Amino acid sequence: MCSKLKISSLILLGLILFNPGTTTAQQYKTICISENGRFLQYEDGTPFFYLGDTAWELFHRLNREEAAQYLEDRAQKGFTVIQAVALAEHDGLNVPNAYGDLPFDNYDPTIPATQEGPNNDYWDHVDYIVEKANSLGLWMGILPTWGRYWKDGNTPLFNEQNAESYGEFIAKRYKDAQVIWILGGDRNIDNETQKRIIQAMARGLERGDGGRHLITYHPTGWSGSAQWFHNDPLFDFNMRQNGHEVVYDPYARTLDDYLRTPAKPVIDGEPVYEDHPIAFQAPKRGHSTAADVRAALYWDLFNGACGHTYGHHSIWQMYDPEKRPPHNMPLLSWHAALDAPGAKQMVYGRNLIESRPYFTRIPAPDVIIASDVPTAIPGAGSYRFTATADTDGTYIMVYAPIGRKFTVKTSGIRSERLRAWWYNPRNGKAEKIGTFDNSDSMEFISPTPGEHLDWILVIDDAHKKYPAPGKKMFN
């Protein structure tokens, strides 16, 4: 079922294991790379849709009650992965966690500050959050460290030797948990010394957990891990940070990484966050909206991503005006941001993708017929139309960020009869357009012409009798 199964032969799907420092049994599941190299899946072949949320400061800033509130909310909203940093960006080596604990003794990555017994050190708190997330069906996308600690300054904390030791420590601790390892931490590699540090940490992870968990790399904005690690067997899938921009150009790079050979899954691990200063230029461009994060979701998915990561500017930093100063102008507290509209709408993208054949999905930009003015159709800036289809010719989906007439080449669907739908990415509901003969190309305009309201056109082979878009084919 898997092209590369990163799992010890001793671990089986459904094996009961125990997380460190706890006495609560859980079922351990594994995920791996699909046979075609494009997607993530469970070991039994069921699709795994990576729907992530960025909670970088989760381990560092929240207490257990707050962490449970956050995780329960994200599980209820349909997220599958929570991305958090073990050694936090905001001075995680000097500023203790919510219980007054620090991660290391004497700033030494080879000496984790651990004590006998549960609930009495920094790593026990991480244990609690990982176990709580797993108990809710969530995977933890753990960054062992933020990038500042291996790159910034004249003498960074990490070198090859202690990076490998630390990687082995943290991987051993969570070898029996549902985790994905994310190296990098918002930094790019400038030289071979830095690359060797990252590779050393990856080797430590592999040795520590026996290769049970997938590994990727989180770069800085407008970059992708494939630049350094596409052909490195230690790194299982490519991650991009397409950055805090609301125009299409950086999201087109997802397609570039999709087209690399050999095939590897690609995901945008940090697109524009909701309520974030656009391109860090709030005085000039304001803050992003739910419409912006929806566009990033469908641009990435329709360009071949194996999932998507959402973020909210208040949540990644766990901003609380009563406890800590703001970073870069958040608009509300993290508690209030839990119910931001974009967060609720991410699952509609997951539901849409899971409502059609999963492992045959491909980018299909050519099904959109360009108009005489190509900047109108397929469009440019914030109004770019994108499309996806499947290799078996049974469906087409077109993301229409604005109500303009557009023409779709339907000849790729191998059926004389078609059924079409409009799918609303704001509420996850589908409206049937009708069933009609396949005439090779057809013109459409969304239900809100001229408005800045996005829709998704879904065209199916009518004989397949697929469910309405958004009704899952997979459990």
Salt bridges, closest charged atoms under 4 A:
ASP53 OD2 - ARG74 NE 2.88
GLU57 OE1 - HIS60 ND1 2.73
GLU57 OE1 - ARG61 NE 3.58
GLU66 OE2 - LYS323 NZ 2.87
GLU72 OE2 - LYS132 NZ 3.00
ASP73 OD2 - ARG74 NH1 2.67
ASP73 OD1 - LYS77 NZ 2.58
ASP124 OD1 - ARG173 NH2 3.26
ASP127 OD2 - ARG173 NH2 2.74
ASP152 OD2 - ARG187 NH2 2.81
GLU160 OE2 - ARG196 NE 3.12
GLU164 OE1 - ARG203 NH2 3.43
GLU164 OE2 - ARG207 NH1 2.84
GLU168 OE2 - LYS172 NZ 3.29
GLU168 OE1 - ARG207 NE 3.17
ASP176 OD2 - LYS175 NZ 3.29
ASP176 OD1 - ARG212 NH1 2.66
ASP190 OD2 - LYS151 NZ 2.82
GLU206 OE2 - LYS6 NZ 2.48
ASP209 OD2 - HIS213 ND1 2.85
ASP236 OD1 - LYS4 NZ 3.32
ASP236 OD2 - LYS6 NZ 3.04
GLU245 OE2 - ARG285 NH2 2.73
ASP256 OD2 - ARG253 NE 2.61
ASP257 OD2 - ARG240 NH1 2.99
ASP257 OD1 - ARG260 NE 2.78
GLU270 OE1 - HIS218 NE2 2.86
GLU270 OE2 - HIS244 NE2 2.83
ASP275 OD2 - HIS312 NE2 2.94
ASP300 OD2 - HIS308 ND1 3.40
ASP339 OD1 - LYS77 NZ 3.03
GLU354 OE2 - ARG350 NE 3.30
GLU354 OE1 - LYS472 NZ 3.28
GLU416 OE2 - HIS463 NE2 2.91
ASP437 OD1 - ARG417 NH1 2.84
ASP454 OD1 - ARG294 NH2 2.86
ASP454 OD1 - ARG426 NH1 3.09
ASP460 OD2 - ARG356 NH2 2.77
